[in-house]
Amino acid sequence: MKNLRLEDLTFNRPGQIELHANTDGLSIHNVSVNHPITPDWHLLAIGPLSQTYKRGKSEDPAKWFEIFSPDLDCTVRNVSISGVRTRDSQTDLPIEQVVKVIEQTINPNYPKTTPKGGTGKGIWIR
């Protein structure tokens, strides 16, 4: 993906922008966060996802497959983020609170529990 622009967003409930593809150019500006912020909340998540689809609700892991590609890395560059604020605050949230870089791990209990997990990671080139 290239040159995405998201601006003037309002989040009245917890939500997240998830970026799981290589991207060159992402701008996020003027975001109003109107819900309580928990320590694990981030506006932007960069990196691969793991979600296991149980075809036909099968309990046979041989028939399951990954919807995403959890073993692939996802590189994002040229990111610009500003104006992410809570309610009536005049100061931006710290970038560490706004952006989370994902690193997948293999689920050691798969197939007893899902998703399967993977080895991919998000790479944010600042």
Secondary structure as a PSIPRED ss2 file (coil, helix, strand):
# PSIPRED VFORMAT (PSIPRED V4.0)

   1 M C   1.000  0.000  0.000
   2 K E   0.000  0.000  1.000
   3 N E   0.000  0.000  1.000
   4 L E   0.000  0.000  1.000
   5 R E   0.000  0.000  1.000
   6 L E   0.000  0.000  1.000
   7 E E   0.000  0.000  1.000
   8 D E   0.000  0.000  1.000
   9 L E   0.000  0.000  1.000
  10 T E   0.000  0.000  1.000
  11 F E   0.000  0.000  1.000
  12 N C   1.000  0.000  0.000
  13 R C   1.000  0.000  0.000
  14 P C   1.000  0.000  0.000
  15 G C   1.000  0.000  0.000
  16 Q C   1.000  0.000  0.000
  17 I E   0.000  0.000  1.000
  18 E E   0.000  0.000  1.000
  19 L E   0.000  0.000  1.000
  20 H C   1.000  0.000  0.000
  21 A C   1.000  0.000  0.000
  22 N C   1.000  0.000  0.000
  23 T E   0.000  0.000  1.000
  24 D E   0.000  0.000  1.000
  25 G E   0.000  0.000  1.000
  26 L E   0.000  0.000  1.000
  27 S E   0.000  0.000  1.000
  28 I E   0.000  0.000  1.000
  29 H E   0.000  0.000  1.000
  30 N E   0.000  0.000  1.000
  31 V E   0.000  0.000  1.000
  32 S E   0.000  0.000  1.000
  33 V E   0.000  0.000  1.000
  34 N C   1.000  0.000  0.000
  35 H C   1.000  0.000  0.000
  36 P C   1.000  0.000  0.000
  37 I C   1.000  0.000  0.000
  38 T C   1.000  0.000  0.000
  39 P C   1.000  0.000  0.000
  40 D C   1.000  0.000  0.000
  41 W C   1.000  0.000  0.000
  42 H C   1.000  0.000  0.000
  43 L C   1.000  0.000  0.000
  44 L E   0.000  0.000  1.000
  45 A E   0.000  0.000  1.000
  46 I E   0.000  0.000  1.000
  47 G C   1.000  0.000  0.000
  48 P C   1.000  0.000  0.000
  49 L C   1.000  0.000  0.000
  50 S C   1.000  0.000  0.000
  51 Q C   1.000  0.000  0.000
  52 T E   0.000  0.000  1.000
  53 Y E   0.000  0.000  1.000
  54 K E   0.000  0.000  1.000
  55 R H   0.000  1.000  0.000
  56 G H   0.000  1.000  0.000
  57 K H   0.000  1.000  0.000
  58 S C   1.000  0.000  0.000
  59 E C   1.000  0.000  0.000
  60 D C   1.000  0.000  0.000
  61 P H   0.000  1.000  0.000
  62 A H   0.000  1.000  0.000
  63 K H   0.000  1.000  0.000
  64 W E   0.000  0.000  1.000
  65 F E   0.000  0.000  1.000
  66 E E   0.000  0.000  1.000
  67 I C   1.000  0.000  0.000
  68 F C   1.000  0.000  0.000
  69 S C   1.000  0.000  0.000
  70 P C   1.000  0.000  0.000
  71 D C   1.000  0.000  0.000
  72 L C   1.000  0.000  0.000
  73 D C   1.000  0.000  0.000
  74 C E   0.000  0.000  1.000
  75 T E   0.000  0.000  1.000
  76 V E   0.000  0.000  1.000
  77 R E   0.000  0.000  1.000
  78 N E   0.000  0.000  1.000
  79 V E   0.000  0.000  1.000
  80 S E   0.000  0.000  1.000
  81 I E   0.000  0.000  1.000
  82 S E   0.000  0.000  1.000
  83 G E   0.000  0.000  1.000
  84 V E   0.000  0.000  1.000
  85 R E   0.000  0.000  1.000
  86 T E   0.000  0.000  1.000
  87 R C   1.000  0.000  0.000
  88 D C   1.000  0.000  0.000
  89 S C   1.000  0.000  0.000
  90 Q C   1.000  0.000  0.000
  91 T C   1.000  0.000  0.000
  92 D C   1.000  0.000  0.000
  93 L C   1.000  0.000  0.000
  94 P C   1.000  0.000  0.000
  95 I H   0.000  1.000  0.000
  96 E H   0.000  1.000  0.000
  97 Q H   0.000  1.000  0.000
  98 V H   0.000  1.000  0.000
  99 V E   0.000  0.000  1.000
 100 K E   0.000  0.000  1.000
 101 V E   0.000  0.000  1.000
 102 I C   1.000  0.000  0.000
 103 E E   0.000  0.000  1.000
 104 Q C   1.000  0.000  0.000
 105 T C   1.000  0.000  0.000
 106 I E   0.000  0.000  1.000
 107 N C   1.000  0.000  0.000
 108 P C   1.000  0.000  0.000
 109 N C   1.000  0.000  0.000
 110 Y C   1.000  0.000  0.000
 111 P C   1.000  0.000  0.000
 112 K C   1.000  0.000  0.000
 113 T C   1.000  0.000  0.000
 114 T C   1.000  0.000  0.000
 115 P C   1.000  0.000  0.000
 116 K C   1.000  0.000  0.000
 117 G E   0.000  0.000  1.000
 118 G C   1.000  0.000  0.000
 119 T C   1.000  0.000  0.000
 120 G C   1.000  0.000  0.000
 121 K E   0.000  0.000  1.000
 122 G E   0.000  0.000  1.000
 123 I E   0.000  0.000  1.000
 124 W E   0.000  0.000  1.000
 125 I E   0.000  0.000  1.000
 126 R C   1.000  0.000  0.000
